[in-house]
């Protein structure tokens, strides 16, 4: 008989009996994917026909993956080496032999159980065009992910840094980056960043100016592979910059100019100014008696005090320069020039200058004949230079050379000339010889006076003082030192640091730098070392090799006594575990204050059940951790299986007046290690399976008080009638008095207890 012919018996009796029996046994080990009826492999679906050929499924291999990376495959790929007519994939097992998960609806995905490596297998069922079915095997190899991420610092670049710096890094991995940590040498900067963009904030003000730091980033993946970037060397430079030079004062300029020419005393027309601090200069020239020093002039008016700067009267007549400073703007002011020998013609020119600090150099000259000329040596750059003269012999216009300006000229009716002349522009430097002169006439007698009007000085530079170095001092001593240096205490910030609380760990500006007297010095003060992240209040590894005690490694003395549970080797890398018989095995931890949880809680354990269903009437309750409350209730609990009226599934509980739970399916796989955890933070109960958040129940309220023992693997409050004892292996039990984050739970999963 051909092996491809069905015998005239039930279709389940194939010629390849051994293979069929193997497939049948394997198929019954796994629940079908998305099915509610058992997936038992080949079975009879119709009476045989003499010409009917039963479909045959070959063994498939979908390749190699890692324990943290799903591998995709299609139904068509599974049918390639199967034989039969009009074949299609009918269904797949939901779970593999080693706890992997098969998901999707063509294409499918296989995901290995966390931490598993090696060969795995699962079943699939094919069906032909007339409804005949058979089961095939799919093999997959799960290797460890040993490819480390790549990582590099993207900012800052090597060089100088100051202030608060954002350090950024680029990271990639063949599976996925789990987190990036930043370091200054070997000192961590901030906390691990678990999401891109990867960055950390670094306050350079906490370090000495000029100090050199090597910044790096370390990236890790979920498999524990890690890589560190090349270091970026930076130098801290937070020294206060020198104060900027004072801005230049306003350039000298004429705001107002008035004249008065004629016989006898001269008074200007009324004038007003708009600027405070104007320097007024009166340029007065007068005819006089035919005598040496025979004429003097006096300037007054505008409510100001006038001072003579120069007088030239050796030849007949007089040329004089007077000045006054107006502290306020002038309104309707007049200025007068009075002759000592009255009745002669004179010319009065009054100019109000802005941007002038006062008079600089001045001098005078005279001659009985020749071209007028007078000079001075400047005291400042940017000065204006003016001169006033009188010609006693002729009323004739002056000829002014290039680079000079005739400001005002009065040819008097009596045959005299009075004029004011200026340098075009300003002096280029101090020490410059400035000469004002006329090229004609050249045969008359003359007097000539010259003056430098200096530019307004820039504001005086601020008084500077040296900033005291207060880093390392107490805050009180630092404040005293800052005040004693003529400075003020600026913003004071506080941060956790290894330095003692109250010690100054940073300042700005830095000690030794210069600062404007009266300016502020900011300080950073240590709050002392940050409190350590709260560890577990109970930690049982079950790694003891003998004895009836489970030793608590949390430091809280919450060791438990073992009753009926046997020691056994746990999963690879995690040492020993305890085996519970599901009937009476239990570990009892006496009550202590550290186990009296209130508004924060995390319960964790690795479990490997041998059964989920229990004995009626408490069918299915499988206690992993339970804090008893009196004789008939719980304070908090973690169940491997929930016995409420629902399909098998894990659950976490608290009691805050009544029992509240977070639970979700599917049930934990039998014969496979799973990590389960429940947290409570006074806002919600959260249930995690293998590090993934599976259920959230929103609630508030303090956990009910309890002075009864904490039990592991069973309890004594719900034991009659029925049982709530756990059947299988329990390991790595942890209890916290706070709600851990998902990242912290993931870390606990991969970190064996000592």
C-alpha positions in Angstrom: 0.0 0.0 0.0 1.4 3.5 -0.9 2.0 5.7 2.1 0.1 8.4 0.2 -3.1 6.3 0.3 -5.4 6.5 3.2 -6.2 3.1 4.8 -9.8 2.1 5.0 -9.9 3.2 8.7 -10.1 6.5 10.5 -8.0 9.2 8.8 -6.0 9.7 11.9 -4.2 6.4 11.3 -1.6 7.4 8.8 1.0 5.2 7.3 3.6 7.4 8.9 2.4 6.5 12.4 5.4 7.5 14.4 5.5 11.0 12.9 1.8 11.4 13.5 2.0 10.3 17.1 4.8 12.8 17.7 2.9 15.6 16.1 -0.3 14.7 18.0 1.6 14.8 21.4 3.3 18.0 20.5 0.1 19.6 19.3 -1.7 18.9 22.4 1.0 20.7 24.4 0.1 24.1 23.0 -3.1 26.1 22.8 -4.1 27.0 19.3 -3.6 30.6 18.1 -6.9 32.5 18.3 -8.9 29.3 18.8 -11.1 28.2 21.7 -11.1 24.4 21.0 -8.0 22.2 21.6 -5.5 22.0 18.8 -4.8 18.3 18.7 -3.3 17.7 15.3 -4.6 15.3 12.7 -8.1 14.0 13.1 -10.9 12.4 11.1 -13.1 14.8 9.3 -14.9 12.7 6.6 -15.2 9.0 5.6 -12.2 8.0 3.6 -12.3 7.6 -0.2 -10.3 5.0 -2.0 -8.6 7.7 -4.2 -8.2 10.4 -1.6 -4.6 11.5 -0.7 -4.1 12.8 2.8 -2.1 16.1 3.0 1.4 15.8 4.4 3.3 18.5 6.3 7.0 18.7 6.2 9.1 20.2 9.0 9.8 24.0 8.4 12.6 26.2 9.7 12.0 29.9 9.7 15.6 30.8 10.6 17.5 32.4 13.4 16.6 35.4 15.5 17.6 36.9 18.9 15.7 36.7 22.2 14.6 40.3 21.9 13.8 40.5 18.2 10.6 39.0 16.5 11.1 37.0 13.3 8.3 37.3 10.6 7.1 34.5 8.4 4.2 33.8 6.1 1.8 31.0 5.6 3.0 30.5 2.1 6.5 29.9 3.4 5.2 27.1 5.6 3.4 25.4 2.7 6.5 25.2 0.4 7.5 21.7 1.5 4.0 20.4 2.3 2.1 18.2 -0.1 -1.6 18.0 -0.9 -4.3 19.6 -3.0 -5.4 23.2 -2.5 -3.5 23.6 0.8 -3.7 26.5 3.2 -2.6 27.2 6.7 -5.6 26.7 9.0 -4.1 27.8 12.3 -0.9 28.0 14.4 -0.1 27.3 18.0 -0.2 30.4 20.1 2.8 29.3 22.2 6.0 27.5 21.3 7.6 24.6 23.3 9.8 27.1 25.1 7.3 29.8 25.9 7.7 31.9 22.7 4.6 33.7 21.3 3.2 33.3 17.8 1.1 36.3 16.8 -0.4 37.9 13.7 -2.7 36.8 10.9 -0.4 36.1 8.0 2.2 37.4 8.0 2.9 35.9 11.4 5.6 36.7 14.0 7.5 34.5 16.4 8.8 36.2 19.6 11.0 34.3 21.9 10.5 34.2 25.6 12.6 36.8 27.4 16.0 35.4 28.2 15.5 32.2 26.2 18.3 31.0 23.8 18.5 27.7 21.9 16.2 25.7 19.6 12.5 26.2 19.8 9.5 24.6 18.0 5.8 25.2 17.5 3.1 23.5 15.5 0.8 24.6 12.6 -2.2 23.0 11.0 -2.8 22.7 7.3 -6.1 21.9 5.5 -6.7 20.8 1.9 -9.6 21.6 -0.4 -11.9 18.9 1.0 -11.3 19.7 4.7 -8.6 17.1 5.5 -6.1 18.4 8.0 -2.7 17.6 9.4 -0.1 19.2 11.6 3.4 20.3 10.9 6.4 21.5 12.9 8.2 24.8 12.6 11.7 25.1 14.0 13.4 28.3 15.0 16.8 29.0 16.4 17.1 31.8 19.1 20.5 33.2 19.6 21.7 35.7 22.1 21.8 39.3 20.9 25.5 40.0 21.2 25.7 43.1 18.9 26.5 46.2 20.9 24.9 49.5 20.0 26.9 52.3 18.4 27.0 55.7 20.1 28.7 59.1 19.7 28.6 62.5 21.4 27.0 65.0 19.1 27.3 68.1 21.3 29.2 69.8 22.7 32.2 69.8 20.5 35.6 69.6 22.0 36.7 73.0 23.4 35.5 75.5 25.9 32.1 75.2 27.6 30.3 77.5 30.1 27.1 77.8 32.0 24.5 75.0 31.7 25.3 72.7 28.8 23.0 70.2 27.0 25.0 67.1 26.1 23.5 65.1 23.2 24.3 61.8 21.7 23.4 59.7 18.7 22.8 56.0 19.3 21.7 53.0 17.2 21.3 49.2 17.7 20.5 46.3 15.5 17.5 45.6 17.7 16.9 48.8 19.6 18.6 51.1 22.1 17.3 50.6 25.6 19.0 53.7 27.1 21.9 56.1 26.9 23.8 57.3 30.0 26.2 60.2 30.1 29.4 60.5 32.1 32.0 63.1 33.1 34.9 60.7 33.4 33.4 58.0 35.5 30.8 60.2 37.2 27.3 59.9 35.9 25.6 63.0 34.6 21.9 62.9 35.3 19.9 59.7 34.8 19.7 57.3 31.9 17.7 58.6 28.9 15.6 55.9 27.5 14.1 57.7 24.5 15.6 59.6 21.6 16.8 62.3 21.4 19.3 61.2 24.0 20.5 64.1 26.1 21.5 65.2 29.6 21.9 68.6 31.3 25.3 69.4 32.8 25.9 72.5 35.0 29.5 73.6 34.4 29.2 76.3 37.1 29.7 73.6 39.7 33.3 73.1 38.5 36.5 75.0 38.8 37.3 77.4 36.0 39.9 75.9 33.8 39.1 72.4 34.8 39.2 69.8 32.0 36.5 67.1 31.6 36.1 64.1 29.4 32.5 63.6 28.4 31.2 60.3 27.1 28.0 58.4 26.5 27.2 54.7 27.0 24.4 53.1 25.1 22.9 49.7 26.0 20.3 47.4 24.5 17.8 45.1 26.1 20.1 42.1 25.9 22.7 43.9 28.0 25.2 44.8 25.3 26.7 48.2 25.8 29.2 50.5 24.1 30.8 53.7 25.1 31.5 56.7 22.8 34.8 58.3 22.2 35.4 60.9 24.9 35.0 64.6 24.1 37.4 66.8 26.0 36.1 70.1 27.2 37.4 72.9 29.4 35.2 74.9 31.8 35.5 78.6 31.3 33.0 80.6 33.4 35.3 83.5 34.2 33.4 86.8 34.0 34.4 88.8 30.9 36.2 92.1 31.6 33.8 95.0 31.7 33.4 96.6 28.3 35.2 99.9 27.7 33.0 102.9 28.5 31.2 104.3 25.5 32.7 107.4 24.0 31.1 110.7 25.0 29.1 112.7 22.5 31.2 114.6 20.0 31.6 118.3 20.6 29.0 120.3 18.7 27.6 123.8 18.5 24.1 124.0 20.0 23.5 127.7 19.8 25.5 130.7 18.4 24.6 134.4 18.8 26.3 137.7 17.8 26.2 141.3 18.8 28.3 143.9 16.9 28.4 147.7 17.4 29.4 150.7 19.4 30.0 150.4 23.2 28.6 147.6 25.5 27.2 144.7 23.5 24.4 142.4 24.6 23.3 139.4 22.6 19.7 138.7 21.6 17.9 136.4 24.0 18.5 132.7 23.3 17.6 129.3 24.8 19.3 125.9 25.0 17.9 122.4 25.5 20.9 120.6 27.0 22.1 120.4 30.6 25.8 121.0 31.1 26.5 123.2 28.0 29.8 125.0 28.0 29.4 128.6 26.9 32.3 130.5 25.3 32.3 134.2 24.7 34.6 135.5 21.9 34.9 139.3 22.3 37.0 141.7 20.3 37.1 145.5 20.7 38.6 148.7 19.4 40.3 150.8 22.1 42.5 153.7 22.9 45.8 154.2 21.1 47.7 152.7 24.0 49.2 149.3 25.0 46.8 147.4 27.3 44.4 150.2 26.9 41.3 148.1 26.6 39.8 145.3 28.8 36.5 143.5 28.5 34.2 141.9 31.1 31.7 139.2 30.2 28.5 138.6 32.2 24.9 137.3 31.8 22.8 134.2 31.5 22.9 133.8 35.3 26.3 132.2 35.0 29.7 132.7 36.4 32.2 133.7 33.7 35.9 133.1 33.7 38.4 134.7 31.4 40.6 132.2 29.6 42.8 134.5 27.5 43.3 138.2 26.8 45.4 139.6 24.0 45.7 143.5 24.2 49.4 144.3 23.8 48.5 146.0 20.5 45.7 148.6 20.4 42.3 147.2 21.3 41.6 143.8 22.9 40.7 140.1 21.9 39.4 138.0 24.8 38.0 134.5 25.4 35.7 133.9 28.4 33.8 130.7 29.5 31.0 129.5 31.7 29.1 126.2 32.3 25.3 126.0 32.4 24.2 123.2 34.7 20.7 123.5 33.3 19.2 124.4 30.0 18.9 128.1 29.4 15.8 130.0 28.6 15.8 133.5 27.1 19.3 134.1 28.3 21.4 137.1 27.2 25.2 137.7 27.5 26.9 141.1 27.6 30.5 142.4 27.0 31.4 145.6 28.8 34.5 147.8 27.8 36.8 149.2 30.4 37.3 152.1 27.9 33.8 152.8 26.7 32.6 154.2 23.5 34.5 152.0 21.1 33.2 149.5 18.5 33.3 145.8 19.5 32.0 142.4 18.4 30.6 139.7 20.8 30.2 136.1 19.6 28.7 133.7 22.2 28.6 129.9 21.4 26.9 127.2 23.5 28.7 123.9 23.0 27.4 120.4 23.8 29.8 117.4 24.2 32.5 119.7 25.7 34.0 118.9 29.0 35.8 122.3 29.3 38.8 124.3 28.3 42.1 122.7 27.4 45.1 124.6 26.1 45.0 128.3 25.2 47.4 131.0 24.2 47.7 134.5 22.6 49.8 136.4 20.1 50.2 139.9 18.8 52.2 141.9 16.3 52.6 145.5 15.0 52.6 144.2 11.4 52.3 141.0 9.5 49.7 138.2 8.9 47.9 137.2 12.1 48.9 133.8 13.5 48.5 132.0 16.8 49.0 128.4 18.0 48.6 125.9 20.9 49.5 122.3 21.7 46.4 120.2 22.2 45.7 118.3 25.3 43.1 115.8 23.8 42.1 114.2 20.7 38.8 115.3 19.3 39.0 118.9 20.6 37.6 121.9 18.9 40.0 124.9 18.4 38.7 128.5 18.1 40.4 131.9 18.0 39.3 135.6 18.2 41.3 138.6 16.9 41.2 142.3 16.2 42.9 144.4 13.5 43.3 148.0 14.7 44.4 149.4 11.4 41.9 148.4 8.7 38.4 147.3 8.2 39.2 144.5 5.7 38.1 140.9 5.2 40.4 138.1 6.4 41.8 135.5 4.0 41.6 132.1 5.7 43.7 129.2 4.5 42.4 125.7 3.8 41.5 123.6 6.9 40.2 126.6 8.8 36.8 128.3 9.0 35.8 131.9 9.4 33.0 131.8 12.0 32.1 135.5 12.2 33.7 138.8 11.0 32.8 142.5 11.8 34.4 145.3 9.8 33.7 148.3 12.1 32.9 151.7 10.7 35.9 153.2 12.6 38.3 151.2 10.4 38.8 148.2 12.6 38.1 144.4 12.0 37.0 141.9 14.6 36.7 138.2 13.7 36.3 134.6 15.1 38.1 131.8 13.3 38.1 127.9 13.9 39.9 124.8 13.0 37.8 122.8 10.5 37.2 119.4 12.2 38.9 118.5 15.5 42.3 117.6 16.8 43.6 114.1 15.9 45.5 113.5 19.1 46.9 115.0 22.3 50.1 117.0 21.7 49.1 118.2 18.3 50.3 121.7 17.4 47.3 123.6 16.0 47.9 126.9 14.2 45.2 129.4 13.2 46.2 132.1 10.8 45.2 134.5 8.0 47.1 134.9 4.8 45.9 138.5 4.3 46.2 141.3 5.2 49.9 141.2 6.1 50.8 144.8 7.1 48.3 145.6 9.9 48.7 145.4 13.7 46.7 142.7 15.5 45.8 140.8 18.7 44.9 137.1 18.6 43.7 134.7 21.3 43.2 130.9 20.8 41.5 128.2 23.0 41.0 124.4 22.9 37.6 123.0 23.8 38.1 119.5 25.0 35.5 116.7 24.2 33.3 115.4 27.0 35.0 112.6 28.9 33.5 109.1 28.6 31.8 108.1 31.9 34.3 107.1 34.5 34.9 103.4 34.4 33.1 101.6 37.2 35.0 100.7 40.3 36.1 97.1 40.2 36.8 94.7 43.0 38.2 91.1 43.2 35.6 88.4 43.7 36.4 86.3 46.7 36.6 82.5 46.2 33.8 81.1 48.4 33.6 77.6 47.0 34.2 75.2 49.9 33.0 77.7 52.5 29.7 77.5 54.4 26.9 79.6 53.0 27.1 81.9 56.0 30.8 82.4 55.6 30.5 82.9 51.9 27.8 85.6 52.3 30.1 87.5 54.8 33.0 87.3 52.4 31.0 88.6 49.5 29.7 91.5 51.5 33.1 92.4 52.8 34.4 92.6 49.2 31.8 95.3 48.4 29.6 92.9 46.5 26.1 91.7 47.0 24.7 88.1 47.4 22.8 87.1 44.3 20.7 84.1 43.5 21.3 81.1 45.8 20.4 77.7 44.3 20.6 74.4 46.0 21.3 70.9 44.7 22.3 67.5 45.9 26.0 66.9 45.9 28.6 64.8 47.6 29.8 67.9 49.5 28.3 68.4 53.0 25.0 70.2 53.2 25.4 74.0 53.4 28.7 74.1 51.6 29.1 76.3 48.6 30.0 74.2 45.6 29.8 76.8 42.8 29.8 80.6 42.3 29.4 83.1 39.5 31.5 85.1 38.9 34.3 82.8 39.9 36.7 83.6 42.7 39.6 85.7 41.6 37.8 87.4 38.7 37.0 91.1 38.7 33.5 92.4 39.1 31.9 95.9 39.4 31.6 97.0 43.0 28.1 96.4 44.3 27.3 93.7 41.7 25.9 90.3 42.7 27.6 87.0 43.2 25.4 83.9 42.7 26.1 80.8 44.6 25.2 77.1 44.4 24.9 75.4 47.8 25.0 71.7 48.5 22.0 69.9 49.9 24.3 67.0 50.7 24.2 63.6 48.9 20.9 62.7 47.3 19.1 60.1 49.3 19.6 56.7 47.6 16.7 55.3 45.6 14.7 53.2 48.0 15.6 49.6 47.5 13.4 46.6 48.3 12.1 46.1 51.8 12.2 42.3 51.2 14.4 40.4 48.8 14.5 36.6 48.7 16.7 34.9 46.2 16.2 31.3 47.6 19.9 30.7 46.8 20.6 29.0 50.1 21.8 25.5 49.6 20.2 24.0 52.7 18.1 24.9 55.8 14.6 26.0 56.4 15.1 29.7 56.2 15.0 32.1 53.2 17.4 34.9 53.9 16.3 38.5 53.2 19.1 40.5 51.4 17.3 43.8 51.6 18.9 44.6 55.0 15.5 44.8 56.7 15.6 41.4 58.4 12.5 40.1 56.7 13.7 36.5 56.3 11.1 33.7 55.9 10.7 30.2 57.2 10.2 27.5 54.6 7.5 24.8 55.1 7.0 22.0 52.6 8.8 23.8 49.7 11.9 22.1 48.3 15.0 23.7 47.0 15.7 23.3 43.3 17.9 24.9 40.6 16.3 27.9 39.1 16.6 29.3 35.6 20.1 29.8 34.3 21.9 32.7 36.0 19.5 33.1 38.9 20.8 30.5 41.3 18.3 28.4 43.3 14.5 28.5 43.4 11.8 26.9 45.6 9.4 24.3 44.4 5.8 24.5 45.8 3.5 21.5 45.7 0.2 23.4 45.3 -1.2 21.8 48.5 0.6 23.0 51.6 4.0 24.4 50.7 4.5 27.9 52.0 7.2 30.5 53.1 6.1 32.6 56.0 7.7 36.1 56.7 6.7 37.6 60.1 5.2 41.0 60.1 7.5 44.0 60.4 7.1 47.8 60.1 8.9 47.7 56.8 6.2 45.4 55.4 3.4 47.8 56.4 2.8 49.3 53.0 0.5 52.3 52.6 0.3 54.4 49.4 3.3 52.8 47.5 3.9 49.2 46.7 5.7 46.9 44.2 5.5 43.0 44.4 7.7 41.0 42.0 8.6 37.4 41.4 9.7 34.9 38.7 7.3 32.0 38.5 7.1 28.8 36.6 3.7 27.1 37.2 3.1 23.4 36.8 -0.7 24.1 37.0 -3.0 27.0 37.0 -6.3 25.4 38.0 -6.9 24.7 41.6 -9.2 22.6 43.9 -12.8 23.7 44.2 -14.5 25.8 45.4 -11.5 28.2 45.3 -10.7 26.9 41.8 -7.7 28.5 40.3 -6.4 30.8 43.0 -2.5 30.5 43.0 -0.8 32.7 45.6 2.6 34.1 44.8 2.9 36.8 47.5 0.1 37.8 50.0 0.2 39.9 53.1 -2.5 38.5 55.3 -5.0 40.8 57.1 -6.4 39.2 60.2 -7.8 35.8 59.6 -10.0 36.4 56.6 -8.5 38.9 54.2 -5.5 40.4 52.4 -3.7 43.7 52.6 -1.9 43.3 49.3 -1.2 40.3 47.0 0.2 39.0 43.8 -1.4 35.9 42.2 0.0 33.7 39.5 -3.6 32.8 38.7 -6.9 34.6 39.6 -9.7 32.4 40.7 -12.6 34.8 40.0 -15.2 33.8 37.5 -13.0 34.5 34.5 -10.5 32.6 32.4 -7.2 31.8 34.0 -4.9 34.9 34.3 -2.5 36.6 36.7 -3.6 39.4 39.1 -2.5 41.9 41.6 -4.5 43.1 44.6 -4.7 45.7 47.3 -7.4 46.2 50.0 -8.3 49.8 50.9 -11.7 49.1 52.4 -12.4 46.3 49.9 -10.4 44.2 47.5 -9.3 45.9 44.3 -7.5 44.2 41.5 -5.6 44.6 38.2 -5.8 41.5 36.1 -5.7 40.4 32.4 -5.3 37.3 30.3 -3.9 35.2 29.0 -2.9 32.7 31.7 0.8 32.2 32.4 2.3 29.4 30.4 2.8 26.2 32.3 6.4 24.9 32.5 7.8 28.3 31.4 9.4 31.0 33.6 7.5 34.3 33.6 8.2 37.5 35.5 5.1 39.0 37.1 4.8 42.3 39.1 2.2 44.6 40.5 2.6 48.2 41.6 0.4 50.8 43.4 1.1 54.5 43.7 -2.1 55.8 45.2 -3.5 56.5 41.7 -3.6 53.1 40.1 -2.8 49.4 40.4 -0.6 48.2 37.5 0.1 44.6 36.5 3.2 43.7 34.5 4.0 40.4 32.8 7.6 39.9 31.6 8.2 43.7 32.0 5.2 44.8 29.9 2.4 46.7 31.4 -0.7 44.5 30.9 -3.4 46.0 33.1 -4.2 49.3 34.9 -6.9 49.8 37.4 -7.4 53.4 38.5 -8.0 53.8 42.3 -6.9 55.7 45.4 -6.7 55.1 49.1 -4.2 53.8 51.6 -3.6 50.0 51.8 -5.4 48.5 54.7 -3.3 48.0 57.8 -2.0 44.6 58.6 0.1 43.0 61.4 -0.3 39.5 60.1 2.5 37.6 58.2 3.5 37.9 54.6 3.1 34.6 52.8 4.8 33.3 49.7 3.4 30.3 47.7 0.1 30.2 49.7 -1.9 31.8 52.4 -3.8 30.8 55.6 -6.8 33.1 55.3 -8.4 31.7 52.1 -7.4 28.0 52.6 -10.7 26.5 53.7 -12.7 25.4 51.9 -10.4 24.7 48.9 -6.8 25.9 48.4 -4.9 28.9 47.2 -1.5 27.3 47.2 0.9 27.8 44.3 1.9 24.8 42.2 5.4 25.2 40.6 8.6 27.2 41.0 9.0 30.7 42.6 12.2 32.7 42.6 13.5 36.3 43.0 10.8 37.6 45.3 11.0 41.4 45.9 8.7 43.8 47.8 9.1 47.6 47.7 7.4 50.3 49.6 7.1 52.4 46.5 5.8 51.9 42.9 8.6 51.1 40.6 8.7 52.4 37.0 8.5 50.0 34.0 12.2 50.6 33.5 13.0 49.7 37.1 10.9 46.5 36.8 12.8 45.6 33.6 16.1 46.1 35.4 15.0 43.8 38.3 13.9 41.2 35.8 17.5 41.0 34.4 19.3 41.5 37.7 19.5 38.3 39.9 19.4 38.8 43.6 22.5 37.8 45.6 
